[in-house]
Amino acid sequence: MNTQRLQKILARLEEQNLTQMIICDPMAINYLTGRMIDPGERLYALYINVSGGHRIFINNLFTVPEDLGVEKVRFFDTDDYLGLLSDCLVSGQAVGVDKNFPARFLLPVMERSGAGPFTVSSICVDEVRACKDEEERAIMRTASQINDQAMARFRQLIRPGVSELEVASQMLDIYRELGADGCSFSPLVAFGPNAAKGHHLPDDTVLKEGDCVLFDVGCEYKGYCSDMTRTFFYKTAPSEKHRQVYELVKQAGDAAKAMLKPGVPLCQVDAAARSVIEAAGYGPNFTHRLGHFIGQEVHEYGDVSSANQNVTQVGNVFSIEPGIYLDDEMGVRIEDLVLITEDGCEILNSYSRELAVVE
């Protein structure tokens, strides 16, 4: 068990006037134990308590010979495993539960344990995970470096007659050649008007001269994700209108990055980018929030949006990805990951953001 991470979560529990919590999100358990299990329909839970006595409940289907730094409670499918979990709760005391705890497990535990009330306390875990420690930062830097290298290779896939699916199908192998463990999400490849569609999935659309080419891609490395978007133009330089759109998106991203440091409200970061696009008359064409937090999962708790009043903290890693989307014409999105540091921010991607025409 990673004791430093655990102590931070326990401190958050106490701030919420809680002494015990059931965590069932496999990613959150992995964050604490270093062991990833996909339990499917089976119970998989970590019980933590500010006074100690932590326990992890693991079905015997899953082989876990290593010491996880926490007492293991093993059970078979036919055992009364919910009774085992209920018995470890301190009666008469409130219980924090994971936001992902299935009702088929939670309701019987509520009835049988004598503990309560039960309250969703995932925020205690999510806020700790949102501030990456030095080990996590180093891994995420490498993941983004691999993504930079991959983007250079992906650009070479742009050639006459190729389809979106043909390009996307080659990306996983390239990531693995570069040392990644796989894709952090299914690659988004969009040509021409398809780039104006939010999260367009690759299809049989064939590349044509004059198309824009949007790649929204990321890899997984040592359990952490990268994410980056670049937009190219094929064969022909873009029209003046489309060139202006590209430069506006680039300027919007630069405006947001320029204000990044600890203590900045995330809604103000969104506003800095959005105001650039709105001033040029394209506000309605910027159809999403500016960014999302990222780590073990490509989308984690926290976002960069007009609704988020929380402030940036040292160790936050999130995307800055403004976009302008013109229906039936084209779309431009430029995305980088940034890390909030003690004195500002570190941009994790180095691949060029300058307008590029692929011949």
Order of alpha helices (4+ residues) and beta strands (2+ residues): alpha-beta-alpha-beta-beta-beta-alpha-beta-alpha-beta-alpha-alpha-alpha-alpha-beta-beta-beta-beta-beta-beta-alpha-alpha-beta-beta-beta-beta-beta-beta-beta-beta
